[in-house]
Amino acid sequence: MEFSEHIKTANVEDVVLRRPFYQPTKGTLCVTGHHLIFSNRGGDSARPFLLLLRNIDAIEKRPSVSSGTITLKCKDLCVLQLDIPGMEECLNIASSIESLSSLETVSEMYPFFYRPPFLSLQDQWGLSSTEQHYAQMKEIHDGWRVSQVNRDYSVSPSYPPAVIVPHSIDDETLVKAARFRQGGRFPVLCYYHRETGTVIMRSSQPLSGANRKRCREDELLLQAVIDGSELGYIIDTRSSQQAQQARMTGGGFESKSCYRGWKRLHRQLEKGKVLQESLIKLVEACGDQSHSVDRWLSKLENSKWLSHVQTALSTAGLVAECVERDGHSVLVHGSEGTDTSLLVSSLAQLILDPDSRTLAGFLGLLEREWVQAGHPFQQRCAHSAYSHVRLRHEAPVFVLLLDCVWQLARQFPLAMGFSEPLLLRLAKEVYASDYGTFLCNSDQERCVTGVKERTHCLFQSLLRANERQHYSNPLYERTELAIWPSIQPPSLQLWKGLFLQWTDDALHLVEAQKVIQNLVSQCHRPLNEKVENTDG
Amino acid sequence: MEFAELIKTPRVDGVVLRRPFQPTVEGTLCLTGHHLILSSRQDNTEELWLLHANIDCIEKRFVGTLGTIIVKCKDLRVIQLDIPGMEECLNIASSIEALSTLDSVSLMYPFFYRPMFEVIEDGWNSFLPEDSFKDLESMTDEWRLSDVNQDYCVCASYPPLVAVPKDVDDDTLRKAAAFRHAGRFPVLSYYHKKNGMVMMRSGQPLTGTNGRRCKEDEKLINATLRAGKRGYIIDTRTIAVAQQAKARGGGFESEANYPQWRRIHKAIERSSVLQESLIKLVEACNDQSHNMDRWLSKLEASNWQTHVKEILTTACLAAQCIDREGASVLVHGTEGTDSTLQVTSLAQIILDPTCRTIRGFQALVEREWLQAGHPFQQRCVQSAYGNGSSVKVRCEAPVFLLFLDCVWQILRQFPCSFQFSEHFLVLLFEHAYASQFGTFLGNSAAERAKLKLSQKTVSLWSWVNRPQEAQRLSNPLYEANSLVIWPSVAPQSLLLWEGVFLRWNRSSRCLDEAYEEMVHIIEYNKELQNKVNSLRRQLAELETDDPLQHTE
């Protein structure tokens, strides 16, 4: 196999591993195609330490005459150190890690080799399809239909084969509307609000350009959404200045004169490089344990991460308010419609929809609004906060979503069916995973590379009974009400569970969480059974 | 009664009460000698029942004849009263002002309060020095209880009984006291059972510019050292501040005269700085502007978290000297009544699991704060809204609140190691500033004795130690942990104490519900466990009763 070309030294003895929460241990280091394996024979734990090479974000080596030190900075923000005897071994190991951790061919990645005994490739990949999702929502069958217009991905390469659109709009109109939207991402349904009968749609920007082009079909499509009612809102996730500038490069926005009945509101959400740099600064601040509170708070502020959290939540709150309080439909888009639009539309659904707040419902939401909707995971998550590689398309949009969800869950501890460990798991999996769920940039790419046939689905795996229990919120009590988050700055907190998970004070909190978990699992299942058994 | 003179308008109808996150209430406002009461005419709507002593300051505004009084409380809550009629409003305002700033302690509410509950255990007798000395005696015979201060002559802020080294007689103590600020000679604060090391506290030595020395003082603290061992003196001031203190007659222990001691200087700020910090912090928390940067800047500018960090760091240092270095420690700052007590009491929470129980924590507050002479009345006369309008010398400072904040930080980091919950800390904060109980009145044991508090008022501990109250304040996650707990003092690990500082600015309904749910689950768990046990017992009994079962 070709991995072996990258591996010059497969085994090194007497390596010392240093990692958070553990005493340094001596053992054997082994490099395989996808993992670093560290085992200490005399050690107390029989299980070797396994690190997915894909998880490694940056590697720093300090070779000396007779030995060398490799520092591994991982995408899950953990920092490890390996002391390797022998300079040559050290250099060999480092170069193997460097090349193997940055392989770009999808079909060579670990999910294509991961075969756990408890999952079968025959299982359904994914939780639900557009058709199944549509079938469940009987109440929309009158006004909306499933269109297969994109079945061969020719209309929009980043859309799934099937999307939900207004009943009155035929496929031909959709094709024309798609030509007027960046990447062919014409407006599609993402959420139907039962009480008011209004909807949340998403799309990409219209290609009105400098000449203020218009497109009748696109206008018709949006008209059909607010058919009868007087008003709809377009939430543009760029500032109005940015939207104006976009016209110079062929993009644009919906003008008042062409889209009667639609009112446009601008809310500037950062994305791309700005967001990535914010993450880098934040992680740097968190890693600096130097002893001044002032410097910490300044650095936290300078990173602007919490401002991004605040803007995302407040924009999502605005969308939810339009739908629930004012009873108006909403279309969300920025430029490409693959980042901030998804962030806002999925957060708005969490605020409004109790079904999306269950464990299965939340994973379903992620599948619909992120995986199927074409968030380019592979590009966005190629590197995390430590990488020295020049940034290309990296941006922690999905991590920002998870942070916002964590803020919601913290403010409404009973409302979510899932718990913080699930969010932490997702934050890790999105960067490096045994599963195929977050591979590739779109549904089309996943089909072409055979992801759905040759890898396992993370979401399916998370819903297995024992995993489900681990990730459920013991305090969950379903509420049918919308949960309106407070976006006052003091209400938003740094997500310590993620950003400080490798520091000392995380240890005790993890312990406490275990106590709670134990109490709850003792309480609900085994004890109940015991009582029944003994009673009988 | 003389209160009546201060109340020109005892009653106004049609007053509207506005509070954050609660519906407005219209009702009748009544002023009594100690309370501001608002009762609505409808049933089932909540009434306001506010102790005048809890009012930090008021502001009044007028629009036509409608007056508005904004009441800012010492527990940081802000409420608004709309009062029809300008004269009524002015009268009410001036009455509140007068009644909330009564000078005489004996006019305070605790002297009028009669408990509506049955006092099972009189809190005034719950934590006597004699009792805690008995515990000490069971561990060591190197210490004795001295009554040298029984008439408060040697040290006005010390209790009548203090623990001192056995070999040091009262005469030596008197001379040492003359050499320490306000007579606060070194006394025992904590005995570490594990290795026999001790923590002592005192006021600064009065070396002055001439470098005076006092053989008796040296003898006293050297008596606590084992042969050949060195001890640590933790001075809560920076070396510069300690140097300056010499000019005013104070000073520090020089290496020449105290060769067996190593001095370490830390930088815990003085009271006035802490008070300013609190005012800035509360201002930042109450600022509803929507900008994340401004919030973090203001939080930073308040320096509150820095103070928390400094105090915790110093306490960790003291605990480290004792537990890890195996050395005895003497802690002092200037007076020895503020930062000194923060350090000694927090070090005990780190070292001693008993202090992390409900009763143990009360004993700690009693020993290290009340008996040790923290001037509660002076420090808590105003809270964050007191704008210094009083002409009196300003000596208010959130020293005790900072201590509670530090305890909260440790509790948050070790959520299973404390028998009490955050509620207990919040309760202590409230009662330190305004209370129906006499516990926090006065500035020292001498003042409390003079006021006859134990005869004339009810102790907070009498209330807290009733079973239902203790239950309410207990931590459902508690699992006794006999280890030393080392808190992280990295800035990232320190959080803003929302339970106090954002308490009135956010709706806590969801958080309260979650907490109740957790308590409920834990209780249900216990119930099931009991049921399992009793069924097991039944089963075992049935099996032994019925010999046939065995033969079958």
Interface residues (C-beta under 8 A of the other chain):
Chain A: C286 Q289 H291 S292 V293 D294 R295 W296 L297 S298 L300 E301 K304 L306 S307 Q310 Q411 F412 P413 L414 A415 P474 L475 E477 S486 I487 Q488 P489 P490 S491 L492 Q493 L494 K496 L500 T503 D504 D505 H508 L509 E511 A512 V515 I516 L519 V520 Q522 C523 L527 N528 K530 V531 T534 D535
Chain B: C285 Q288 H290 N291 M292 D293 R294 W295 L296 S297 L299 E300 N303 Q305 T306 V308 K309 T313 Q413 F414 P415 C416 L477 E479 P487 S488 V489 A490 P491 Q492 S493 L494 L495 L496 E498 L502 N505 R506 S507 C510 L511 E513 A514 E517 M518 I521 I522 Y524 N525 L528 Q529 K531 V532 L535 R536 L539
